[in-house]
Amino acid sequence: MFRSLLSPFRHTTGIARWLLLTGVVITAVFVICALFAPWIAPLDFNQRYVDGVKLPKQAPPSGEFWFGTNDQFYDVFSRVVWGARTALMVVGLSILFSVVIGVVLGLISGFIGGWLDRLLVFLMDTLYAFPSLLLAIVFAFLFKDLLGGSIVAVAMALTVIYIPQYFRVVRNTTVSAREATYVEAARAIGARNHTIIGRYLFGNVIQSVPVIGTLNAADAIGTLAGLGFLGLGIQPNEAAEWGYDVSRALDDMGAGIWWTAFFPGMAIVLLVAGLTLVGEGLNETVNPVLRKRRLLPVDMPAKEPSSYLAEGDAAALGAGAPDVWDREDELRPEREHRVREDESR
Amino acid sequence: MSARSGSLPRYVAQRLLLIIPTIWLIVTFVFIMLRVAPGDPVSAAVGGKLDEAALDARRAALGLDRPLIVQYFDYLGDVATFNFGQTISDNRSLISIVVDNGGATLTLTLGAFLFALLVGIPLGLLAGRYRDSAGDVGIRIFGVVTYAAPVFFIGLLMQLLVAGPLGMPTSDIASPITKFEVEPVTHILLLDAVIAGNWDAAWDVFLHHILPCITLGLLLCGVFIRLVRVNVLQTLKGDYVEAARARGIAEKHVIRRHAFRNALVPVVTVVGLMVALTLSGAVLTERTFNWPGLGTQLYNYLIARDYAAVQGLVTFFAVVVVLVSLLIDIINALIDPRVRY
């Protein structure tokens, strides 16, 4: 487990590694801010009074208020820190929802096929072509009336945007995996549909999800900020949100008050850039399509099939396969077939 | 695949037929989301201001007292004739909103695309040509940061850092005097000023375009940088590049004629895919620069809780995306015969 987490670092070199590392560090800083917001932020996100004394209005950054205060008498630094918690909660929830819905729909659609598959593909393609912010606006607008501007409501509005991406990837992988010999073999030994989907297909189609998830998280932070900027985000009294803070600061700029917009804005830029770097770094190492290209220049002088795989690699392949292959003797040839297939790629 | 099935007219006909169900789905989807789910749009928009009898009269006037299914088919018929309905809060037809404000959004997005292409493509070519050099890293980081930065934040920084010192306009599409002078003919202000021969007005409108177009263009150019860079890396590895080198063609010609030119073909496709992103960005840019386009209208109607207006505008945006994508696909098929098969 730990090894597989570190593999993106081991496989990259030079600049790619530095970019990935930068992304991880930036993201980690925001995650720490989100987790420990009550201890890092000096004040609450909607706290106007300290010891009964009201904070100054639009005070410039100083030793007391690191990022200054805004037009609502709030401490900007505290709101930026609390905003990290809001952003990661909303994005985490929305990615979780969309992965679950997208993966399940994709598996079902790809496995069952027929008119259901065609209908879902058409539906998802249309959703995907929709401008994402507009889609989020429609749902945020709707949920705001139905559920109020809570964190869950906004997360649900963002969920809709990202479902089609998971659906697409999982569905296409499922369609190609459905005809694979190991699925046929599973069917031959009498496995039911839900067993085939759950134990055979799921493990094979799930691999590209983390990369899409990271890149979507970056996009979702931007969309959340966009919704907040348009006043369709989270209710201001529920949580601190960067996009909303920037929109409140729109009029400050003319008066030379830059800190109320600059710090929350920079927080968005940094977190989105950090997540994008992580996502792209993961993509270059985890994505088999790109990884294959990396491996192609490696010369393969081996004449005997047995020497193709070093011991460690063979173990790694075995570990990645569903454990049923280790238990069922009938399926042994299947596993070897899979190894050969991987070599030929 | 036979030659006939790969013919251009047949491809265009196929694509045209396919967009009908797509548009139908969009219209239905937005109708269900905004008309069926929330209940009564009239009281949402003007409730509290009018008494119950007046609200009923408004509902009857808008046909909202009829069964939903009747309203739905009615609306489908309207959309088929390019009539996207009427707003509830101020009784304007969506068509007139699109005509009055569409021009501003059109010039904003076209200008942004122009900027993104002029900046993004050369940077992408350079980054790909000199892979892993300091310039490449710098350009890639520039691409990631401009894509990561929300447009409204870039817009604010522009207003603060660029507009202030240079004295550039940061709000609206033109000065009030220009708007007063120029007679609306096409409703595209820049074009109207040129038609009127009023060059001062045209210059004024142009100046107002600079910052918003750069702001939106920066968002788009990150995508071009990444795409062109990767394409150059791929074409440089291509057999034909190697073959050109083997024939003794000078390296700079190999790069320019063989690698760069082929790296630019996919840009056309990506322009089609980016229309949706551009419109999303335009909504935020317009709000930042107080731009009198469709995005600002959408924002105002969102604030007014005018479901019918939001429904009409969102449907219009989505239909525009579908139609422009279709257009780009056809252009692509004209350029690249492989697409047709």
Interface residues (C-beta under 8 A of the other chain):
Chain A: G14 I15 L19 F122 L123 D125 T126 A129 F130 P131 S132 L133 L134 I137 V138 F139 F141 L142 D145 L146 A218 G222 A225 G226 F229 L230 G231 L232 G243 V246 S247 A249 L250 M253 G254 W258 A261 G265 I268 V269 L270 V272 A273 T276 L277
Chain B: P21 T22 L25 I26 F29 V30 M33 L34 A37 P38 A44 D132 D136 V137 R140 I141 V144 V145 Y147 A148 A149 P150 F152 F153 L156 L157 Q159 L160 A276 L277 L279 S280 G281 V283 L284 R287 T288 L298 Y299 L302 I303 V310 V314 F317 A318 V321 V322 S325
